[in-house]
Amino acid sequence: MSKKLRNIAIIAHVDHGKTTLIDSLMKQSGMFRDNQQIDERLLDTGDLEKERGITILAKPTSIIWNDIKINIIDTPGHADFGGEVERVLDMTDGVILLIDAAEGPMPQTKFVLSKALSQGLKPIVIINKTDKQDARPEAVLEEVFDLFIALDANEEQLDFPTLYASGRDGWCVSDLKDNKIGLQPLLDLIVKHVSPPNVNKELPFAMLVTLLDADPYLGRCLTGRVEQGSAKINDVVKGINLKGEKIEQNRLTKLLKFEGIKKVPVNEVHAGDIICVAGLTKTSVADTIGENALETPMRSTPIDPPTMAITITVNDSPFSGLEGKKVTSTLIRERLLSEAETNVAITFKESKDKDSFEIGGRGELQLGVLIETMRREGFELSVSRPKVLFKKDKNEKVIEPIEEVIIDVDDEFVSNVIDAMNQRKSIMQDMRASGTGKTRIKFLCPSRGLIGYQSKFLTDTKGTGVLNRLFHSYSSFKGEISARRNGALISTDTGKAVAFAIWKLQDRGLMFIKHNTPVYKGMIVGEHSRDNDLEINVLKGKQLTNIRASGNDEAVVLIPPKLMSLEEMMAYINEDELLEVTPKTLRLRKKFLDAKERKKNNKN
């Protein structure tokens, strides 16, 4: 055993404070100089992670405490990125389960905890954010214990140590009456409670690839834990897949360990170390790297299958190529294939003509993050409405993915939410008061019923409701769900929208554009107030005459247009519509831009 080493992951529901807690741990363990300038949420390194305040990719880091190296892996909290969490747990010998002292256990808490318990890990429970006004730490601890029992935790796992903390303020205590000084109790508990890696240094070198990253200087970087033996730079190794088939053979050109937030080159690595290797071009996630004599692959956690898919095609609108440089189907295909290789939670299929690509994922957020990343890389795309992936059971009957939905809502909006969820073929599982005038309702709902519901939910609850969802199981097809959306307002011409025209058309519906927005024929410029599509001319200016008359000029007052995020737009469009994605602009459009073609297609 490597007695001077501990490997641990921090798991929690989204926004319960994992990354902030790791920041405080690193600052208090002496990883930085006193005068060093440090960003907030150090491990959220990607632009999208910083903007959205969520962790998308799991990231290892390390600290030294009392001469013991503690490798800590920050994991995503959103259910769409659950594939990362499942793989990361293979590298660890313990987990810190973080729970918000006000919200208590949420759907993703249940998901990540079930994965940790099934792997035999013994969690340390931290009730975080105990300084919040509505914190209820004792009640939350009882809910956590109930969750452990519901997930069939064994006696050792049920005997979990608990700490109360504020990750933001950097303190934790075993009793809320104790002095709140720092995070030393947590560091001491990790050393005491988490076992050192149980590995064999005498066996030949082998490691399971858990994460895949692209480094601008090193190329493909494969991260994982050394399960047995040791390796040095320039050692010849091979990669084998889960069937034991050889993928490639090559030299280890670089070996790196994690120190703080940096990767540090080393000459040798040993069993138990979490490392990053460079030099292999084909080996990927879930493959095993080892000495040439190795024949048996390491066991890997199977990844839950995707439940949702979008179709991506080239952008063929009149404005194609004005903003992006990467517009061909060949470039799009190469980029999607490389994404499917590095992200095992995503699947890739293509049409026979190789001009359209179906990308499967866990949910709208995961697919939206991929599209957003590509547009920032200079790609132009057309994206279809997300569709749910159906399966067939043993009896050849169609089954569909069902999600567990937990909704926290003010008491006055409960009936609105229940009515909306009933229309989506959901079944209520539980409903209870959660204090301070709020109610928590639990539903089981078909995934397809939730596509596009988020914006309606926020409208129904006046922005105060919180909706969390998690894949539950597959069940029999629940029947048709009526997608009640008003018709579209469609531009009849190409040019720049005019304020006067928009003003005159405002009573027809809600606009998505403003004065001077470039539009084209067939582009969706707003939502009709009725359920049919309506073609409108937003380029028509005021008719000028040579007669000057007092009181003829009316003030043009425009209602602010409705602005939607990329994920909201994906969920908003109908089957006969597309989302045009370019580096600077998002536009909604009809698949067929010409009105005659649309009519002909509707008849067919």
N, C-alpha and C positions, 0 to 999 in steps of 0.2 A: 504493500500500500504506500501511496505518496502522502506521508503524514503531514507534510508542509503545504498541502494543496487542498482547496475546497472548490467544487464547481456547483454553482447554484443559478436558478433562473427566477426572475420576478414575474409573476403572472397576475392578471387582474382584468376586470371589465374596463372598457374604454373610459379614460378620463378619471380613473380612481387614484392617479398620482404616482405611477411606477417610475417614469423618467425623472420626475422632480425628486423623488426619494434617492435615486441613484446619484443625481447631482450633489445632494447634501452628503451622501456617504463618501463620495470622492473628495469633496472639499475638506471633510473632517478627518479623512485618513492621511492627509498630508501629500496628496498627489499633485498639488499646485503650490507655487510660491505665494507668499502673502500678498504681493503686489500684482499678481498675474490677473489679467482681465479675462473673465470667463463668461461665455454665453449662457443664457437660460436654456434648460433642457439640452444639455451638451450632446446627447446621443441622437437627438432628432436632427440629423445632418442634412437630409434632402430638403430642397425648396418646398415641396408639397407638405412634408412633415412639419416644417416650421410654420407654413401658412395655415394649415388646418389644425395644428396642435395635436396631431395623432402620430403614433409610431406605426410605420408601414412595414419596415424591414427589421427583423431581429438583429441585435448588435451585441457582440461580446465586448466586455471591458474587464479591467482587473484592478484590485487594490491590494496593498500589503497591510496586514494587521498583526502585530506581535510576531513578526517574522513568518507569518503564514500568508501565502498568496491565495486570494479569494477571486476566482473568475466569476463575474456576474453577467448574466445575459438578459438584456432588456427585450421584452417580447411585445408584439402588437396586442392591443386590447380590443380591436374591432373584429367582429365575427368573420368579416370578409377575408381577413388575413390569418385565419385560424391555422392554415396549412403551415405557416412559419412556426407557430407555437408547438404543434405536434412534433415537428422534426427536432426542434431545439431541446425538448425534454430528454431526447436520447443522449445528449451531451452532459447531462447534469446528474448529481447525486442527491439533490434536494431542491425544494422550491419555497419561495416566500410568496404567500397568497395575500394580496393587498385588497382590502375592502373599505369602501367609503362608509364612514360612521353614520351618515345620514341615509344614503340610498340602500345600504345593505347588499346582500348577494343579488346579482343581476344575471341575465341569461349567459353572458360570456364568462362570468365567474363560474357558473355551473359547468360550462363547456371545458374551460382550461383545467378546472379542478378534477373533473372526471378523467381527463387524459393523464394528469399527474398521478392520481390514485391508482389507475389501471396499470401504471408502470411501477407501482410499488414505492413511490416516493413519499417521504414523510414531510408534510408541509409545516412551515412556521407561519402562523396567522398574524397579520398586522391590521388592526382596525385603524385606518388612516383618516386624516382630516377631522380629528376629534375636537378641533378648535372651532368647527362650524357652529353657527347658532342653533341649527336644527339637529345637531349630532345626538345619536341615541346609542352609544357604544355597547351598553349592556344588552339591550334588545337585539342589536345586530349580532353580537357574539352568540346569542341563543339561536338566531336564524342560521348562522354559519354551522353550528353544531348539528342542527336539523338537516342541513344540506349534506354534511359529511355522512350522516346516517342514511339519507335518501340515496346517496351514491355508493352504498355498500362499503364504506371505509372499514378496514380491519381495526383491531383494538389498538395496535401501535399507532396507526394514523389518527384514530380518534383522540389519542392522548397528545394533542398538539399544543405546543407552547404558544402563548398569546402575548402580544405587545400592543400598547396604544401609542399612536404617533401623530405627528404633524410633519410630513415630509418637507413641506415648504419652509417651515420654521426650523427644521433640522433637529428634532428631539423625539425620543421614544422612551416609554416607561412600562414596567410590568403592572403598575397600579397608578391610576390617574391622580392619586394623592401624593405620589413621589415628586421630588424635584425634577423639573424638566430642563435638563442640561444639554445633552447631546445624543448621538446615535450609538455610543459605545455599548449599551445593553444589546443592541441588535447584532453588532459585530461579534461580541462575545458569544451570543447565542448561536450564530452561524457556525463558529468554530466548534462549539460544544455539541450542537444538535445534528449537524450535517456530517455524514461519514466521509472520510477521505476516499478518493477514487479506488474502487476495488479492481485493480488491474494487475496483469502479470508482465513484469519487465523482461522475463527470460524468453518468452515466446517470440517468434519472428514479428517484425513490424507490421501493424495493420491499423487503419483508421477508417471510419465511416464518414462519407461526405454528407454534411448536414446543410450547409449554406453555400451558395455560389455567388461570386461577386466579380465585377470587371474592374480592374485597376488600370489607370492610364499608363502606368510605367511597367507593371508586372504582367499585364494581360489577365487571363482567367485566374482567379484566386479561389481555391477550394478550402472551406473552413470545416473543421470537425474535431472530435476528440480522439487522441491516440488511445486505442483500446488495449494494445499490447505491444511490447518490444520498444525499440528506439530507432531513430533514423538520423542520418547526417546529410548535409548538403552534397549533391552530386551522386547520392545513392540511386541505383537503378530500381525503379518500382513499376508495378503494373496496376491498371484499373480493371476491376471485374464487376459485372452487373449482378442483380439479385439472383439470376439463374446460374451464376458462377462462370459465365462466358467472359473471355478476355476482351477488353475494349481497346486497350493500347498499352504500350510499354515506353517509358521515358525516364529521364533523370529529374531529380528534384532540384530545380535551379534556385529556388529560394525557400527558406523556412522562416516563418514569422510567428512570434507570440504576441499576445495582447498585454500591453502595459499602460494602464490608464486608458486614454482614448486613442492611443497610437498603436500601430503594428510595428514591432521591433524585430529586425533580422537577427536570427540566432544560427549557430552552426549545428546544433544537435537538439532533438526533441525526444521526450520520454513518455512512457505510458501514463495516462491521466491528464497530460497537457491538452489544452484547447489551442489548436494551431491553425495557421493558414499556409497552404502550400501553393507554389507556382511551378509550372513546367509541364503540366498535363493539359492537352488541348481538347480531348473528347470526353473524359470522365466527368460525370455530372452528379447531381444530388441523388442520394440513396445508393450510389455505387461505393465499392470498397477499394481503398488503395493499400497495397501491401507488397511484401517481398515476392520475388518470382515463384517461390515455392508455395505461396498461398493459393488454396483451391476453393475454400469455403467462404462465401460472402458473409458480412456482418448482418445481423437481423435489423430490419428497418421498419419503422412504424408506417402502416399503410395510410395513405392520405384520403380523406373523405372526398367523394367525387363532386364535380361542379354541379350546380343546380340551375344555372342560368346561362344564357348565351346571347351574343350579339353578332350580327353580320356586318363585316367591314368591306367596303368597296372603294374604288378610286373616286375622287371628287370630280364629277362631270358637270358642275354648274357653270354658268357663264363667267363667274368670277374665279374659276379654277386657275391656279398657278400665279395669282397676283401677290400672294404673301409667302407661300411655302416653296421650298426648292425640291422637296421629296414628294413627288406626286404620282409616280408610276406604280403599277401593281407589283412589279418585281421588287422595288425597294420596300414597299409595305410588307410583302410576303417575307422577305429576309428579316425585317425587324420583328415581326410577329413570331417567326420561328425561333429567333434568339431569345425572345421573352418566354416562350413555352419551354425552352431548354433550361432557363435559370429559375423559372417559377413553376414548381410542380403542381401548384393548385390551379394552373391555367391549362386548358386543352386547345389544340389547334386542328381545324379541319379546313380543307379547301374544296372549291367546286372543280368539276372536270376541266373547265376552261382556265382554271387558276386565276380567275378575275374577281372572285369573292371569297372571303375567309370567315369561317365561323369560330369565334373565340368563346370558350366556356369558362365560367368562373363561379365564385361563391355568392356574388351579389352585385348590385348596382355600383356600390362604392369601389370595389376592387376593379371592376371593368372601367369605371370612370377614371380612376387613377392611372390606368394604363393608357387610355385615350389622351388624358391631360399631359402625361409624360411625353407621348409621341408628338403632340402638337408643339410642345416646347422644343422638341428636337428638329422642328421644321417640316413635319409631315402635314399633308392635307388628306382628309378622309371623308367618306360618307358612312354614317353609322345608322343601323336600323334600331327599331324599338327592341328592348330586351325581351327574350322569350324564355319561358320555363322549359327545362329539359325533362320530358316524360320518360318513364321506363315501362317495361312489361314484367309482370310477376310470373311465377311458375305456371300459372294457368292462362298465360297470354293476355291477362287483363291489364288495361292501362292504369299505372299508378303515378302519382305526382308528389313532388316534395311539399311537406308541411312544415311550417315554422312555428316555434313557440314565440308568442309576442307578449311582452310585459309593458303595460302602459300605466304611467303615473300621471294623474290628471286631477284638476280642481273639481270638487264635488258638483259644481254647477254644469260641467260639460260631460258628465258621465253618460247621460242618455244619448247625447250626440254621437259619442264614440261607440257605444254599444250598437246603435242603429247602423252606423257606417260599417262596423266590423261584421254585423249580421248579413249585410248586403254582399259582403265578400266571402260568404260561406264559411265563416269562422265559428268555432264552438268555444263558449266561455268555460274556462276551467276553474277559475277562482276569482273572488272579488272581496277585498277587505279594506277597511279604513286604514290609512297609513299616517294619521295624525295631521295637525295643522291644516285642516280643511281639504285634505287630498285623499284620493282613493287609488289603490293599485289593482288593476284588472289583468288577468292572465287569459290569453286565448290560444287556441291552436288554429292556424289559418293557412290556406293554400298559398304558396309563394307567389303565384300569379295574381292573387287578390291584393297583394301588397305593392305591386309595381305601380308607382306613381301616387301611392296613398299619402306619402309623407307631407306633401304640400297641402293636401286637403285636410289632413290631420291637424296641421299647424293653424289652418284657417278655422277649423271647427273648435279648437281649444284656445283661439286668440293668442297663439304663440307660447302658451304656458305649459302645454303638455310635453311629456318625454316618452318616446316610443323606442323600445329595444326589441330586437328580434334575433332569433338563432335557429338554424336548421334543427328540426326535431326528428323527422322520420319520413318515409314514403308511405302513402296511403292511397286508397282507391280514389279514382277521379271524382271530384265533388260536383261536377256539372258546370254549365255555363255561368260565367260571372259577367254581368252587364257592365261594360266600361262606359260609364256615363260621362262624356266629355262634350262640350259644345263644339260646333263646327269651327273651321278655320277661316280667317280673313286672308285672301290670297291676292297678291299683287298682279295686276294685268299688264304691267309694262316694266321696262328696265330704265333705271336712272337714279336720281337722288330724291328722297321723300321731301315733300313741301309741307311746312307747318300749316298753311291754310287748308290743304287737302286733309291732313290728319285731323284738324279741328272740326271740319265739316263731317267727318266720318266717325267721330268719337262715340256717337250715340249707337253705332252699329255693334260696338263691342270694345274689348280691352286691347290696347295697342302694345306691341312688342318693340316698336321702333320710335325714333324721335326725328325732329327736323334734320335734314341733310344726311340721313342714313342711306347708304347705297342699297338699292333693292333691285331684284330682277323678276322677270315674268315667271310665275309659279312659286315664288318665295312666300312663306307664311309670315305675314306682318302683324297678325293679331288673332284674338279669339272672338268668334262671333257670339252675339248674345243669345242666338238660337242654336239648334242642334245640326243645322245644315251648313255646308261650306258656302262662302260668298266671295265673289271676285270683286275687288275694289281698285280704284285708281288713286294711288297716294302721291302722284306726280302733278296733279292738276292744280295749277296756281289760280290766283284770283283774276277774273276777267277785268281788264283795265279799260276805262272809257275816257273820253276827253271832257266829260261833264264833272265839274267840281260841285259837290253838294254837301252841306254841313250835316253831320249826324249819320252819314252813310257808312263810315268806317267803324266796324265793330272790333273790339279788342280780341285778338286770338289768344285764348287761354287753353293751354294743353295740359291734359291730365298726365302725370308722370307715367312712362311706359312700364310694363311688368318686366322685371329682369329675373332671369332664372340661371341657376348654376348648370354646369355640364350634366350632372346626374339627373337634375330635375328635367332638363330638356330631353334626355334619353327616355325618361319614363313618360314624358308628356305626349310624345308623338304617337300617331296611330300606325296601323299596318301599311297604309299607302303613303307614308311620309318618311322623310329621312332627316337626320341631323348632319349638317355640313360643318366640319371641323377644320379650321385653318389656324396658323400660329397666332393670329391676332383676333379672330372673329369666330363666333358661333352663330349659325343661322339655321332656322327651321325651313323646310321646303317640302313640296310634294315630290313623290318619286317621278311622276310624269309632269314635266313643267308645262306642257302645252294642254290647254283646256279640252281640246278635241280628243287628244290621246287619253286624258283622264276619264272622259265620258265613255269612250270605247272600252277602256279597261274595266270600268265599273259594270258595264253591261255584261262583259265576259265573266 
